[in-house]
Amino acid sequence: MLQAIIKKGKVMAEEVPSPILSAGEVLIAVSYSCISAGTELKSVGNSGENLLMRAIKQPENLKKVIALAKSQGIARAFSKVQQKVKYGTPTGYSNSGIVIAVGEGVQNVQVGDKVAAAGAGIANHAEYAVVPENLVMKVPEGLDLKLASTVTLGGIALQGVRRADLRLGEYCVVIGAGILGLLTVQFLKNSGVRTIVSDINDDRLQIAKELGADIILNPTRDDLVKKTKDFTGGYGTDAVIFTAATASSEPLSEAFKACKKKGRVILVGVTGMEIKREDIYQKELDFKISTSYGPGRYDREYEDKGHDYPYAYVRWTENRNMTEYLKMIHEGKVNLTPLINKTYPIEQAEEAYASLQSPEKPIIVLLSYDNDVTAAPRAKVAINDTYVKKGKLNVALVGAGSFATAMHLPNMEKMKDKYSLYAVVNRTGHKGKTVATHFDAKYTTSEIEDVLTDPEVDLVFITTQHKDHASLTLRSLQAGKHVFVEKPLATTPEDLDKIVDFYNDESIQNKPLLLTGFNRRFSKYAQEIKKHTTTRENPLYISYRINAGFRPATDALHEHGGRVIGEVCHFIDLITFLTESKIQSVSVEKISPNNDQIRNDDNVSILLKYEDGSVGSLQYFAVGNKAYQKENLEVHYDTKTIIMDDFMKLTGYGVKVNELASKTSEKGQYEELIHMFDAIQNNKFAIDFDDMVQTTRATFLIQDN
């Protein structure tokens, strides 16, 4: 499909794989999308700046890069930044079209419905969009999809009016006569509110007047405060809705001065935030922020999981706000005719964005899409047509997430005699294409069946969300592909049993190999410890302490098995590797928190008893300080002690070990790939299959305890 991409100060239409539908989502063949002049033009401008200027303007992103450099090294952090700069980012957050498929659990939308959709990074400028149900609104019968594509902007403006909480006959000043301001004027007029509009563009002021503004003024020649007081009988306005975008704090100061006592200022746009106490104190003013489209925004439970708020308690959610906006257009209460200036086909995305910077300064520019709703979306895009297999393992990466692209793929590049990235599978097309292009794959696709049926694919490398690991692993094995799957192997006993059944099925000949990403056992630190413990006379006593780091109770990391199934498996596997024995019993104790922000299942003490008499004591906690080391492993046996500090240092007491040291944690991800390659060449599991199953079953026991 074609999608608009912001890259190096420009916007261009690129061919990328169409997105894949999941449960709770709606697949839309897009007819129109609306360009947000303010938000998107700012992104375009930022993309054309050098890295230093971006860092100065976006210090929060710089902090993320520094954190990545500390954990994975400067080279990998820089590579990730360069990828984003070189390949750009998708843009857009408001579109309309026709539903061509719905995911499991979708109740209020069906195939064939005309809908509008919202959401940054979701309702993009693209031929197809996959959108969560609560961000999809049905379009009233007979309403032009061109008008409906402005739905997100309508939701933003309407939420600002709701935050102002104005009554019939009250007064409101609207600062800024861009699209948000001009929609705000119409909502206020429909509510019986008398309105003053302020802007420095006389043409837009005239449009505001035509749309219902009672008073218009240009602050370059008119006194906003005086005109407001004159219009309100000397009292000042009940509210100001600030929809402009400026770095200056002066317009905000004027907004406060224009208010009556106990008035309120609602910030919908962007402004400098140097607030003067004297502007607000004596009049006891309220200053409110209006968050995007309304209640539900940025709430994963609402947006991603589809949990609606009760109608009686949250009357105007973001979905209900935007649905109301569409009704108002349909009923003729909102007039978009003077606002929509031009429509460009998606192929002319660059010209469309350039027009927004022309002297005419159009208010709304749309992109159109010539979609055939009966045709299947294009999932596959060729990247390197000259690709030739040269006796290496051809890898299909499934899930182009940050860990895979920052860790596994760079490691594979260092092993070009062993691995070739052949294909990239990803739910979102642009990310898949970015990774495939950067690492020189043959093609990218959003449909895994493309690689499962490709005879050139030797190894399916799964790094998706945890919940999909088991099903993708099983499908790949059944297709005859070797599989590497990041931990965990499975998140439920039922899913694990299906994989076990596959390997127990004697009717299947020449079963492919499987490796779960328990990389720690392959690290040079674990291998050095193992060299010494294999000659022991008595069982091991192992103490393994993991300072996992606090994550809020609502964090996505707690889903699909949580941290025990998703992370603790790593540490159980390492202990099992060192004991070379089977787990005999598992006992668990968890803390009893005093508040809901601390979870007991990521603060747990685990005692593993092994058949050879060894004991593994595992302390996994999230209540520690992040400045303290993350992992500490102590191995005690035969009056000897070996201590490993965070995969950065190894020390022996009573035993002469190779006292290893490294500047960053070296946890075996590189060595893991070497073992995987050797295992496939020798048709032998890199980790015993029973060990992978045993470790996974142990995490189920711990989680359920």
Helices and strands as residue ranges (DSSP letters): E 2-7, E 10-15, E 25-35, H 37-47, H 51-57, H 59-72, H 74-87, E 89-90, E 94-102, E 114-118, E 128-132, G 133-135, E 136-138, H 145-148, H 151-164, E 171-175, H 179-190, E 194-198, H 202-210, E 215-217, H 224-231, E 237-242, H 250-258, E 259-267, H 277-280, E 286-289, H 300-303, H 318-330, E 340-345, G 346-348, H 349-356, E 364-368, E 380-382, E 393-398, H 402-403, I 404-408, H 409-413, E 419-425, H 429-438, E 443-445, H 449-452, E 459-462, G 466-468, H 469-478, E 482-485, H 493-504, E 514-516, G 519-522, H 524-533, E 541-547, G 556-558, H 562-563, I 564-568, H 569-579, E 583-590, G 600-602, E 604-610, E 615-621, E 631-637, E 640-645, E 649-653, H 669-682, H 689-704
